[in-house]
């Protein structure tokens, strides 16, 4: 699997834009210092090593999730963890890409 495979959606799955239009929560899994250097407006910063704790507080019924990070690698891991627990989720990839998608939707 190459890097770009992480960003491709399956034919049946929603896109980043689809979930953003539905009001998805954007979860940025970068470190706090990375997040402070720039992030998607309204995103929730949950470093990857704290994701388990966050998922115990937020349930799949709370709504869809779009994950992001610096390159798409950590957010891909986070999206897989969300999906394993039944969330509607898309790996948005780099936070700058999610920010551009959000500007189109809103």
N, C-alpha and C positions, 0 to 999 in steps of 0.2 A: 504494500500500500504506500503510495507516494503522498507527499504533503497535500497536493491539490485534491486527493481523494477525500480528505477530511472535510472539505468544503462543499463537495457535491452532495446534492440531496438524492434520495432514492425517488423513483417515480411516484411512489405513493405518499411520500413525506412532505410536510410543509416546508416552506422556505423561511429564511430569516424575516423577509418582508411580511409574509403571511402572519407569523407569530407576533411581530411588532404591531401590526395592524389590529391584532386581537388584544393588545395591551400587555404583552409578555413582560415579565420581569427580566431585565438584563443583569446577569450575574458575571461580574468581572473577577476572574480568579487569579489575577496578578497579586504581587505583594502590596502591602499598604503604601510603601514608598513609590512603587511603579504607578499605582492608582493615583496618588497625589500629583504625579507629574502630568496627568491628563487622563480623562475618562469620558465615557458617554454620560451625558446629563441624565440623572435619575438612576444610574446603575448602582447596584449593590455590590460592594467590595467584599468578597468572600475568598480569601486566599485558598488555594487548592488544598492545603493541609488542614483547613478548617471546614471543608465542605460537608463532612459527615455530620458534624454538630448542626450546621445550618439545615441540612435535610431532615433532621429530627424535629426541627421547629416548623418548617414549611412542608406542606403536604401537596401531592400532585393535584388535588382538587382546588388548590389555591390559584391555579392558572398556569399557563405555559411559561417556559423559560428559554431565554437565548443566552448562551454562554459566550464569553470573549476573553481574550488575553492579549499578549503582545504579538504572537505569531499564529496562533491557532492550535498549537500543540497541547498546552495545558487545558485550553477550553474544550478540546476534543476529548481529553480524558474526563473532564468534568461532565460533559454532555453524556458520555457513556455511563457514568455513575448515575446521573439523573434518569436516563432511559431505563437502566436496570431496576430502578425503583418505581417505574410506572409514570414518570413525568412526560408531558409533551414537551420536547426539547429540540433545539437546533444548535449546533455549534456555529456561532456567528463568525468565528475566526478572529482576526485582529480587531481590537476595539475600534480602530479608525474606520474599518469597513462597516461595522455595526452602526457607527455614528453616521456614516453616509447613507446607509439604508434607512435609518430612523428619520433623517431629514426628508427623504422621499415620501415616507409614509405619513408624517405628521404635518 
